[in-house]
Amino acid sequence: MDLDLRKLRYFVTVAEQLHFGRAADELHIAQPVLSRQIRALEQDLGASLFTRDRHGVELTDAGRQLLADAGPLLASTHAVRRRVSAAARGNRRLMVGFRAGVPVTPAARRFEDRHPDVVVDVQRIEAEDQAAMLLDGRIDVGYVRLPIDEAGLRVTPLYAEPRVAVLPAGHRFADKEEVTEADLAGEPLVWHGDPSTQPTRRPHPDAGYPVRGVDETLEHVAAGRGISFLARSASVFYSHPDIAYVPIPELAHEQVCLAVAASRTSPVVDDFVTAARSAAEITAECGNYEMWQLGGDAAAGPA
């Protein structure tokens, strides 16, 4: 049995709306047509996907499982279309996503030595976008920070990075060589959507300042609205006159990985992964991030 992608898209819309009328409006089809398509999909799969009664529409266990699997599958079909269109235009371009503070240049230089005909393009990504952008083909490969939903992805660990406390420049601990979570207990915290920015024991109240990205984090901390935690590379890439970075060794290190859609089979992508792993090994041996300020030359190493 071949899974009909059109029916699958209809199913996802109903599952998100939990209302056949609203789903039909969103899909621009008549509700009876949508109902027939969902019944046909249930018949194809041999399972009921929704329960329907006077209280409304709910997913069955089979429906919840299909919804979990449908996202990566539909994203993969979008990615196929993108790659085929790019190939038809004759493009030789590799789009690399990266999180704040993760250098791409060392791997790109190694890769371009082997593939001078391929342009390496880069795009900044945020925590909540990591998996989606890989699965739908907006990026070919991504430097990601854990945690990430690994469904539909191949994730290769690269290196672990210590974290630092991000404090206002006038904070009483701003000049300390290092701090502990106990030192900062009770401080208001600028929460980032990325769980990796939160302390392990969470002794801090939510300051009510949700942020997206390092730039917003620094502005809120500089304004005295709270403290935060970032990977140590932030202290190299993001200087700010009203910010102090102080090591906090007891926090678990942040894991940087390279991720590719599991459905993606490409020698070009594989070669970039190899180049990235090689560059990461140099990083680990050097044990510092100041090299990136030199434009990656120190990390490029021998070809």
N, C-alpha and C positions, 0 to 999 in steps of 0.2 A: 504494500500500500504506500503510494507516494503522498506525502503530506502537502495539501494544497495551501500555498503561502497566502493566498487571498483570504481563505477561510480563517487562517491563523491570525491574520491582521484583524479581521472582524472579531474573532474571539478576544484578542487582547483589548480591543476598544470596549467591548461589553464588560470584560473583567475589571477594567479600570473605572468604568462608570457605574457598574452594578445596576444598570438601568437600560433596558433595550431601546426605549424611546430616545433618550439622550444619545446613546451610542449610534443609533440610526441617523440622527441629525448630524452628528460629527462626521459620519462616513458619507453623508449625502445620499443615502439610499432609503427606501421605504422600510418601515419596521417589519412588515410581514416577510419581506425578502431577507432581511437580516436574521429573523427567527428561523427561516428555512435553512439558511446557510449554517447556522449554529447546530441545528438538528442534524444536518448532513455531516458536519464535522464529528459530532458525537457518534453517529453511525459508523463513520470511517474508523474512529478510534475504538469503538466498542465500549465507550464509557460515558457516563453522564458528567457534564462539566459544570452545570449550574443546577441549583435547586430553585424552583420558582413557586412562590405561594403569595398569599395576600399581604405578607409582611415585606415582600420584595424579592430581590435576586441575590443569591449567595453562591460562592464557589464551592464545589465539592472538593474532596481531597485530590481527585484526579485533575480537577480544574486548577487547583493551586499548584500542582506539579507541572502542568502544562504551561502555566503562566511563568513559572520560574525558568523553564527551558526555552520559552518562546523569545524572550528578549535577545539572548545571544544569537539565536538562529536568525531572527529577522535582521539584526544588526549585521550579521555576516553576509546576508544577501545584499544589503546596501553597500557593504564594502566591496563585494564582487563587482557591482555596477561601477563604482568609482574607479577601481583598478582597470577594468576593461576599457572604460572611457579614456582614462589616462594613456593606456597603451595604444588606443586607436589614434590619439593625437600625437603619438610619438614621444611622449614625455619620458625622460629618464630622470626621475626625481624621487628622493627618499625623504618623507616627512617624519621628523623625529620630534616627539613631544618630550618635554622635560619639566620637572618640578623646580621650584625656586631653590637656588643654591647648588644645583647639580650641573657641573660643566659638561658640555657636549663636545667642545672643540678638540680635545685630545683624541677621542674615538673617531671623530669626523676626519681628522687629518690622516689617521692610519687607514681609514676606509677609503678615502679619496686617492691615496697612493695606489690602491689596487683597482679602483673604479674611477678613473679621471673623467669618464663620460657621464657620471651620475652626480647630479646636484643634490647636496644635503641641505635641506631646508629645516628650520626649527620652529617650534611653536610652544609657548609657555602653557602649561596645563595646571589646573588646581585639583585638590584631592577628590572632590566629588565628580570630576570629569574623567579621571584616569581610565577606568575600564570602558566607559561609554565611547570615548574617542578612539580607542583601539578597536573595539568591536564593530563600530560603524565605518571604519576606514578613514576617518579624518586624519589620523596619524598612522604610520606604518609600524613604528616601534616607539616605545615610551620609556623614559627614565622615570620610575615611579617610587613612591615611598610607601612602605607598608603602614597600616593595613590596606588591602585592596581586595575586592571581590574577584577571586581568581577563576571563577566560572568562565569557561571559553577562552582562557588565556594560558600561555606558557610564560612562566615567571622565573627569571634567572637571578639569583642573588649576586650583587656586585661587591658591596662593602657596607660596614656598619659605621655610623657617624655619631659621636658624642653629642649631647645636647647642652644648651646653655639657658640660664634664666635671662629673660629680657626685662630690664628694670628702667624706670625713669632715671635720668642722669643724677638727679638729686636724692635718690633713694639712699637710706641709711646703709645698705649693703652694696652700693654701686662700686665701691673701691675695694671690696674684698677679693681675695684670690679665688675663692670658691664659696658656695653656699650649699645648704641642705634644704630639703623640703620642710623640715621642722623650723628652720630659720624663717621661712616664708609663710608658715601656717597663718591662716586668717587674712592673708592679703586678697583683695579682689582680683579676679582672674579675667583676662580678656580671652574669651573662648573662641577658638577657631573650629570650623566644621571638621577639620582633620583630627581624629582621635589621637594621633601621635603627638599633638601639641599639648595634651593634657597630662598632668602629673600622675604617677602610678597610684598613689594613695589618695589623691584628690582631696586634700585638706582645705581647698579653697572654695568659697561660695562663687556662684555664677554672677559675674559683674553685670550681666545684662547687655554686653556689647559683643554680639556675634560678629565675626569678621570673616572676610574672604581674602586670603592671600597675605603674604608677608608685609606688603606695603601698608595695608589697613591696620595690621597688628601693631606695627611700629608707631603709626600716628596715634592710635588710642593709648598705647603705653606712654608715649612722649607727653600726651595730654594729661597723664596722671590718673587715667581711668582704671588702671589695673596693671598687673604684670602678666607675662606670658612665658612660653618655653618654645625654643626653636632649635633646629639642628645647628651645629657649630659653624657650618659654612655660612650661615647668615651673617656672622660677625665679619666675614671677609667680603661678601658680596653687597651687604647693606650697611653702610655707615650712616649714622644719624647723630647730629650734635646733641640731641636731648635723650639719647639712649645709652645704656651701659649693658654690655653682655658679660655675664659672670658664669663660669663653669659650675655645673651642678652634677658632680660625678655619679651620684647614687641613682640618677634616672637611667632607665634602660636606653641603650643606644638605638638610634633610628636606622632601620634597614633600608638601603637604597638598592633597587632591583631594576632589571631591564625586562619589559613585558612586550609580548607579541601575541596577536590573536592566534589561537590554536589552529584555526582553519587556514592560516597563512603559510604557504609553502613557497619560499622564494630564496634562491641562492644569494641574492643581493642582500636581503634582510639577514640571512644567516651570517654573511660576511661582516655586516655591521655589528651583530651581536659578538662575534669573535673579536673585532677591534675594540669594542667597549669593554669586554672582559680583560683584554690585554692592558688597556689604559687603566682600568680599575686596579689591577695588580700593582702597577707602578704607584698609584695613589696610596695603596695600603703600605707599600714598602717605605714611601717617603713619610707617611704618617702626619702630613699637615696639608692645609688647604691654601697656604699663601702662594703656592706655585701657580694657582689659577690666575692670580693677579698679573702674572707674567705672560698671560695669553696662552697658557697650556704648553709652552715649550718644554718646561721641565718634565711634564708628564708624557710628552710625546715619545721620548725614548728613541731607541733605534728602530728603524722600520722592519 
